[in-house]
Every structure is written in structure tokens, then in C-alpha cells.
Amino acid sequence: MKFQLTMVACALALTGCASQAERDRLGIEDPTVLQTGIGTAQDTAAGAVTPQWLSTYSQITSGGEALAALQQRLDKLPGDKNTYFHTKAQCWIDAGQAEWSAHDQWGFVEEAIGQAAMITFGLENSTPLSAANPELRTVSTVRPDLWKIVNVIKSDPATARCPDAQAPLACAEVELMLAGHHAWTRNFAAAEKAMPGIQGNLRKSAEAALQCATPSSPVPSSAPAPAHAAAPRITLRADSAFRFNGGDVSALLPGGKGQLNAVVAGLQRAKGIRQLNISGYTDRLGGDAYNQKLSLQRALTVKAYLVKRGVTLPITVTGRGKTNPMVECTQTKRDELVQCLAPNRRVEIDFLRDAG
């Protein structure tokens, strides 16, 4: 994975100053976005307003007031404002404000408000949030090559413990969505103009993640973190930790055992850790019941392995099935789809510290 990050950083360094290009350089795959003039599609597939969209966003009567209110709520949140979700909420507010000031009447302002509100309310209530990006009516996919880079950075375990990598990544995702909106409105020049800044943020994120990927104790510094700080986290990729479709101790691979042994060694040196929360996840393939069972079984196996090797801290275990995906994939060939979804198959270990 570190090799992948290195290649991503190098590639972005070479393309960060790309000049403006024709609209096909945006890699738009939806033919309806490229249609103009008489005969242009006006159906739902082309982004026509649906009753569901209206029921969701019609309550937003004043975009400016809604954005200002969200900004106030976000500013009042305690803790580090450089985290992935706090930054993403801020970038959605900024994107909505930019389009509201530009008198955008296409619906993107309302969608940006909706995304910012969902994240802000989740942070206020400490509810789980998904890092997956939504499909929005007024946004078309542009630069699929950059979205692949987003997924590489997001799925790397180093990014999860590196706020310096999370903030520019979060903004790059929102900026790609905004560029997709410009393409959806046929403003291809504006979409292309945003690319150097997006590439710069992705390069910054990849380089920061590389720095955080240097070998170190699996549990961060022993200094207690504030009560409101996000818990340090280790992510075990299921494909390297467990035999395919296996979840019990006998299915643990040497690589998985090695990672867990490192966790045990780190806990022996760390101070201030009061509890471990272990969550298992699967990809979206297969039935809900099967995925729920497999995710819980793997989380329980990780707990049993740690306890057997002397970890005496309280440990909670949760099977979350296919929820909270780290990447979204659209491949039609199963082998390619399974490979793309690999980051979603994981076990996360969160370390809760004593309040400082």
C-alpha cells in the first residue's frame, strides 16, 4: 500500500499543473451530459427533479440563511477542526456558499446544504458517519482517474491515523463533486479549471499519508488525548488478515497474526488506553445476514486473539456488515469489482484514551 501511495504522489506531482483541456479530458461517461441543444434529454436519468428530491430539499427555503446557520453550528463543535468529517462539512458549506453567491438555481446549493447538515448533525450527536460520497442529482462523475486516486488514499490505513492527510482529501472529494456539477450544467471550462487545485489537494494528502506510513508503534503516543479527540485507529485489511470467506481463528493468516502481535506489543508500551472497540466490516456482495455474521465473527476472532496474548483491557465487539464503505465501486466484471471493494472488507480497532 505504501508503494501505491508513492506512485500516487509522483503522478499527482507530474499532473498538478495540467493546462486546460477539451471536455473529453474530464472523462465523462454519462452521454446525457454531453448532449446539448434540441433533443437533449430531460428525463430522470438526465437529472430531472423527482418527487423524492423535492420532499428532501423543498424545506430549504433560503440557501444563504441555511448555510450561515450550519457554519455557526460547525464552528461551535469542540475538538480538532482538521479531521476528515469536520473538514468535509466545511468544504460542503464552502461549495454551497460559492454556488449560492453565483445564483446557481439547479439544486446543487440544496444538496450541499444537505450533505453539510448530515455531517454536522452527526458530529454533534457522535453518531457514526460514512465516508462514502453520495450520488447527487446535479452531479456527474468527472475525472474517474482522480476518483481512483481518492479511493487509494482513503483506503490506506495510514490515512485513518493522519489528520494532515484527511483534511485535503476531504476537500478534494467535495471539489470533485462540485466540478461534476459544473460538468452536469455543461460548464466544462469551470470543471476543468478546478482540476489543478483538486490534484494539489490529493498530492498533499498522499504525501502526508506517506509520512504517517513510516514504521512506528501501532498505538500512537502515550500522552492522553482530550476526551473529545477522535480515538486512534488501526485498520486490518480482511484480505491480508483472513482466509477468503473465513472468520474464525483457524482462518487467520500469518499477516493478520503479525499485525495483531504488533498491536499487543504496542499496548504493552502505551499508557492512557482504557478500552478497545473492535468493528468488523464486509463489502456489499452477498446477503445482509451472511455479511453481518461474517463481520461479527472476524471482530470476535480479533478480540479472542488479543485476549489470549495478554490484553486485559475492556473490549467491545461489533459486526457492522456492509455499512460505512470506504470506497464505492461500479465495475461490471466480478473479479474487478471484488478487487475494488477490498478496502471495505476490514476490521477496525479503536483505542479509547482516558480524558486529559
PLY file of the C-alpha trace (Angstrom):
ply
format ascii 1.0
element vertex 356
property float x
property float y
property float z
element edge 355
property int vertex1
property int vertex2
end_header
0.00 0.00 0.00
2.91 2.36 0.71
4.12 1.73 -2.85
0.68 2.72 -4.14
0.81 5.98 -2.17
4.28 6.71 -3.54
3.08 6.23 -7.12
0.02 8.40 -6.46
2.15 11.22 -5.04
4.53 11.08 -8.01
1.71 11.02 -10.54
-0.02 14.00 -8.97
3.24 15.92 -8.83
3.58 15.48 -12.59
-0.01 16.45 -13.41
-0.64 19.16 -10.82
-0.16 21.97 -13.34
-2.11 20.48 -16.22
-3.36 23.05 -18.71
-7.00 23.43 -19.72
-8.21 20.65 -22.00
-11.26 19.78 -24.04
-14.31 18.45 -22.22
-13.48 14.86 -23.13
-10.43 15.23 -20.87
-12.87 15.23 -17.97
-13.56 11.55 -18.64
-17.33 11.97 -18.60
-19.00 8.62 -19.17
-22.66 9.72 -18.99
-23.75 10.52 -22.58
-26.66 12.68 -21.41
-24.20 15.22 -20.00
-22.59 15.67 -23.39
-25.89 16.36 -25.16
-26.83 19.98 -25.88
-29.43 21.80 -27.94
-32.66 20.40 -29.38
-33.26 16.80 -28.42
-31.35 16.97 -25.17
-32.74 14.50 -22.64
-34.91 15.96 -19.89
-35.75 12.72 -18.08
-34.80 11.48 -14.63
-31.59 9.91 -15.93
-30.54 13.36 -17.13
-31.20 14.85 -13.71
-34.81 15.95 -13.82
-36.32 16.83 -10.46
-38.18 13.92 -8.85
-40.82 13.93 -6.08
-38.28 12.29 -3.76
-35.78 15.09 -4.39
-38.44 17.72 -3.74
-39.55 16.07 -0.49
-35.95 16.03 0.72
-34.89 19.56 -0.20
-38.06 21.67 -0.57
-37.87 22.65 3.11
-34.72 24.65 2.35
-36.30 27.99 1.51
-33.24 30.22 1.93
-29.87 28.79 0.98
-27.91 31.69 2.42
-29.56 31.50 5.84
-29.23 27.71 5.97
-25.52 27.86 5.12
-24.90 30.57 7.74
-26.73 28.55 10.41
-24.73 25.43 9.58
-21.50 27.41 9.73
-22.35 28.59 13.23
-23.11 25.06 14.41
-19.93 23.68 12.87
-17.83 26.44 14.44
-19.20 25.57 17.90
-18.10 21.94 17.72
-15.21 21.16 20.10
-12.06 19.32 19.15
-9.73 19.26 16.17
-11.21 21.06 13.17
-8.72 19.39 10.84
-10.34 15.94 10.95
-11.84 14.28 7.87
-15.52 14.83 8.68
-15.18 18.33 10.15
-13.21 19.41 7.08
-15.67 17.74 4.72
-18.61 19.54 6.32
-16.73 22.84 5.98
-15.91 22.18 2.34
-19.56 21.35 1.58
-20.57 24.65 3.21
-17.94 26.48 1.15
-19.09 24.81 -2.06
-22.72 25.62 -1.32
-21.82 29.22 -0.50
-19.90 29.61 -3.75
-22.80 28.37 -5.86
-25.38 30.34 -3.85
-23.34 33.52 -4.44
-23.22 32.63 -8.13
-27.05 32.37 -8.14
-26.99 28.68 -9.04
-30.63 27.58 -9.29
-30.01 23.98 -10.37
-30.33 22.39 -6.92
-26.67 21.92 -6.00
-26.91 24.50 -3.21
-29.64 22.49 -1.54
-27.68 19.26 -1.98
-24.56 20.84 -0.49
-26.61 22.04 2.48
-27.97 18.53 2.91
-24.51 16.97 2.95
-23.09 19.58 5.33
-26.09 19.21 7.65
-25.86 15.42 7.75
-22.19 15.52 8.74
-22.58 18.40 11.21
-25.52 16.79 12.99
-23.62 13.51 13.12
-20.63 15.21 14.73
-22.88 16.99 17.22
-24.51 13.72 18.28
-21.41 11.49 17.98
-23.23 9.19 15.57
-21.34 7.02 13.05
-20.73 8.69 9.70
-19.97 7.13 6.34
-17.00 8.33 4.31
-18.71 7.26 1.08
-19.67 10.02 -1.32
-23.35 10.22 -2.32
-24.88 10.14 -5.77
-26.42 13.56 -6.24
-28.96 14.53 -8.88
-26.99 17.57 -10.05
-23.55 15.95 -10.14
-22.00 13.92 -12.93
-18.81 11.91 -12.46
-15.73 13.64 -13.86
-12.11 12.51 -13.92
-12.64 8.88 -12.87
-8.85 8.57 -12.71
-8.78 11.07 -9.84
-11.62 9.21 -8.07
-9.47 6.08 -8.21
-6.67 8.04 -6.54
-9.15 9.20 -3.89
-10.01 5.57 -3.15
-6.34 4.55 -2.92
-5.57 7.28 -0.39
-8.78 6.78 1.58
-8.30 3.02 1.86
-4.73 3.22 3.11
-4.54 2.57 6.90
-2.05 5.43 7.28
-4.71 7.95 6.23
-7.02 6.90 9.08
-4.43 7.96 11.66
-3.14 11.02 9.83
-5.26 14.21 10.09
-2.82 16.03 7.81
-3.82 13.59 5.07
-7.54 13.60 5.87
-8.26 17.33 5.52
-7.02 17.85 1.94
-8.54 14.51 0.92
-11.98 15.55 2.23
-11.86 18.84 0.33
-10.64 17.16 -2.86
-13.69 14.88 -2.77
-16.10 17.81 -2.40
-14.24 19.78 -5.08
-14.56 16.82 -7.46
-18.29 16.74 -6.74
-18.55 20.48 -7.46
-16.60 20.02 -10.69
-19.05 17.24 -11.53
-21.88 19.71 -11.00
-20.27 22.19 -13.38
-19.99 19.42 -15.98
-23.64 18.47 -15.35
-24.63 22.06 -16.20
-22.40 21.85 -19.32
-19.93 24.35 -17.88
-17.00 22.18 -18.88
-14.49 25.03 -18.68
-15.27 25.61 -14.99
-14.96 21.89 -14.28
-11.58 21.74 -15.99
-10.39 24.89 -14.23
-10.88 23.19 -10.85
-8.60 20.24 -11.66
-5.18 21.69 -10.70
-6.46 22.60 -7.23
-8.02 19.17 -6.77
-4.81 17.47 -7.89
-2.86 19.67 -5.50
-5.03 18.62 -2.55
-4.73 14.95 -3.49
-0.96 15.26 -3.81
-0.80 16.93 -0.41
-2.93 14.16 1.11
-0.87 11.35 -0.44
2.40 12.89 0.71
1.10 13.35 4.26
-0.14 9.76 4.35
3.27 8.58 3.20
4.90 10.39 6.11
2.43 8.80 8.52
3.09 5.38 6.98
6.63 5.24 8.34
7.07 2.32 10.79
6.08 3.21 14.34
4.24 1.82 17.33
0.75 0.71 16.27
-0.74 2.71 19.13
0.02 6.45 18.94
1.78 8.49 21.61
1.21 7.61 25.24
0.20 11.17 26.06
-3.54 11.21 26.98
-5.78 12.79 24.36
-8.61 15.19 25.19
-11.95 13.50 25.83
-13.38 14.90 22.60
-10.49 13.76 20.37
-11.09 11.00 17.85
-9.81 7.65 19.04
-6.64 6.34 17.38
-7.48 3.54 14.99
-5.82 0.59 13.34
-7.41 -0.95 10.26
-6.77 -4.59 9.38
-7.48 -5.40 5.75
-9.52 -8.60 5.84
-7.96 -9.93 2.62
-4.50 -9.92 4.21
-5.65 -10.95 7.70
-8.17 -13.75 7.00
-8.55 -16.61 4.57
-11.22 -15.90 1.93
-14.72 -16.16 3.45
-13.16 -17.28 6.75
-13.67 -15.60 10.08
-12.56 -17.89 12.92
-9.11 -18.29 14.47
-8.15 -21.05 12.04
-8.78 -18.61 9.16
-6.28 -16.04 10.47
-3.41 -15.64 8.02
0.23 -15.08 9.08
-0.07 -11.46 8.01
-3.09 -10.93 10.25
-1.36 -12.58 13.20
1.66 -10.36 12.66
-0.46 -7.21 12.73
-2.24 -8.31 15.89
1.05 -9.22 17.56
2.19 -5.67 16.83
-0.97 -4.35 18.46
-0.26 -6.41 21.60
3.32 -5.10 21.73
2.13 -1.52 21.26
-0.43 -1.82 24.05
2.26 -3.05 26.42
4.18 0.20 25.87
1.26 2.64 25.66
-0.29 4.46 28.58
-3.72 6.00 28.98
-5.62 3.45 26.89
-8.78 2.47 28.76
-10.80 0.46 26.23
-10.71 -1.14 22.79
-13.61 -1.09 20.35
-13.40 -3.67 17.55
-15.68 -3.41 14.50
-15.88 -5.85 11.61
-16.97 -4.87 8.09
-17.63 -6.67 4.81
-18.16 -5.49 1.25
-21.65 -5.16 -0.26
-21.57 -8.51 -2.08
-23.65 -11.30 -0.59
-26.71 -11.28 1.64
-27.16 -8.99 4.63
-27.41 -11.84 7.14
-24.26 -13.52 5.84
-22.28 -10.26 5.86
-23.45 -9.41 9.36
-22.41 -12.83 10.66
-19.02 -12.77 8.95
-18.19 -9.23 10.11
-19.07 -10.10 13.72
-17.15 -13.38 13.60
-13.97 -11.65 12.43
-14.28 -8.98 15.10
-14.77 -11.66 17.78
-11.73 -13.56 16.46
-9.57 -10.45 16.73
-10.74 -9.94 20.31
-10.05 -13.58 21.22
-6.58 -13.38 19.72
-5.70 -10.24 21.70
-7.11 -11.60 24.97
-5.21 -14.87 24.58
-1.99 -12.87 24.30
-2.49 -10.93 27.49
-4.64 -7.91 26.64
-6.79 -7.29 29.72
-8.45 -4.01 28.73
-12.24 -3.93 28.29
-13.08 -4.76 24.66
-16.37 -4.16 22.85
-17.11 -6.03 19.63
-19.49 -5.07 16.83
-20.31 -6.61 13.47
-21.33 -3.86 11.05
-21.76 -5.92 7.89
-21.56 -3.87 4.70
-22.18 -0.47 6.34
-19.78 2.51 6.23
-17.95 1.59 3.00
-14.58 3.22 2.47
-14.82 3.04 -1.33
-17.62 2.89 -3.90
-17.12 0.71 -6.98
-19.03 0.38 -10.26
-17.09 -2.32 -12.12
-19.25 -4.77 -14.06
-16.77 -7.66 -14.11
-16.97 -9.53 -10.82
-13.22 -10.07 -10.38
-12.55 -6.37 -10.88
-15.43 -5.45 -8.58
-14.19 -7.77 -5.81
-10.71 -6.28 -6.08
-12.01 -2.70 -5.99
-14.17 -3.41 -2.92
-11.24 -4.84 -0.93
-10.82 -1.78 1.36
-14.40 -2.27 2.62
-13.53 -5.76 3.93
-11.77 -4.84 7.15
-11.60 -4.94 10.94
-11.11 -1.63 12.77
-9.62 -1.37 16.26
-10.29 1.93 18.05
-8.29 2.81 21.16
-10.16 4.94 23.71
-7.96 7.05 25.96
-8.53 8.45 29.42
-9.77 12.04 29.36
-6.96 14.50 29.75
0 1
1 2
2 3
3 4
4 5
5 6
6 7
7 8
8 9
9 10
10 11
11 12
12 13
13 14
14 15
15 16
16 17
17 18
18 19
19 20
20 21
21 22
22 23
23 24
24 25
25 26
26 27
27 28
28 29
29 30
30 31
31 32
32 33
33 34
34 35
35 36
36 37
37 38
38 39
39 40
40 41
41 42
42 43
43 44
44 45
45 46
46 47
47 48
48 49
49 50
50 51
51 52
52 53
53 54
54 55
55 56
56 57
57 58
58 59
59 60
60 61
61 62
62 63
63 64
64 65
65 66
66 67
67 68
68 69
69 70
70 71
71 72
72 73
73 74
74 75
75 76
76 77
77 78
78 79
79 80
80 81
81 82
82 83
83 84
84 85
85 86
86 87
87 88
88 89
89 90
90 91
91 92
92 93
93 94
94 95
95 96
96 97
97 98
98 99
99 100
100 101
101 102
102 103
103 104
104 105
105 106
106 107
107 108
108 109
109 110
110 111
111 112
112 113
113 114
114 115
115 116
116 117
117 118
118 119
119 120
120 121
121 122
122 123
123 124
124 125
125 126
126 127
127 128
128 129
129 130
130 131
131 132
132 133
133 134
134 135
135 136
136 137
137 138
138 139
139 140
140 141
141 142
142 143
143 144
144 145
145 146
146 147
147 148
148 149
149 150
150 151
151 152
152 153
153 154
154 155
155 156
156 157
157 158
158 159
159 160
160 161
161 162
162 163
163 164
164 165
165 166
166 167
167 168
168 169
169 170
170 171
171 172
172 173
173 174
174 175
175 176
176 177
177 178
178 179
179 180
180 181
181 182
182 183
183 184
184 185
185 186
186 187
187 188
188 189
189 190
190 191
191 192
192 193
193 194
194 195
195 196
196 197
197 198
198 199
199 200
200 201
201 202
202 203
203 204
204 205
205 206
206 207
207 208
208 209
209 210
210 211
211 212
212 213
213 214
214 215
215 216
216 217
217 218
218 219
219 220
220 221
221 222
222 223
223 224
224 225
225 226
226 227
227 228
228 229
229 230
230 231
231 232
232 233
233 234
234 235
235 236
236 237
237 238
238 239
239 240
240 241
241 242
242 243
243 244
244 245
245 246
246 247
247 248
248 249
249 250
250 251
251 252
252 253
253 254
254 255
255 256
256 257
257 258
258 259
259 260
260 261
261 262
262 263
263 264
264 265
265 266
266 267
267 268
268 269
269 270
270 271
271 272
272 273
273 274
274 275
275 276
276 277
277 278
278 279
279 280
280 281
281 282
282 283
283 284
284 285
285 286
286 287
287 288
288 289
289 290
290 291
291 292
292 293
293 294
294 295
295 296
296 297
297 298
298 299
299 300
300 301
301 302
302 303
303 304
304 305
305 306
306 307
307 308
308 309
309 310
310 311
311 312
312 313
313 314
314 315
315 316
316 317
317 318
318 319
319 320
320 321
321 322
322 323
323 324
324 325
325 326
326 327
327 328
328 329
329 330
330 331
331 332
332 333
333 334
334 335
335 336
336 337
337 338
338 339
339 340
340 341
341 342
342 343
343 344
344 345
345 346
346 347
347 348
348 349
349 350
350 351
351 352
352 353
353 354
354 355
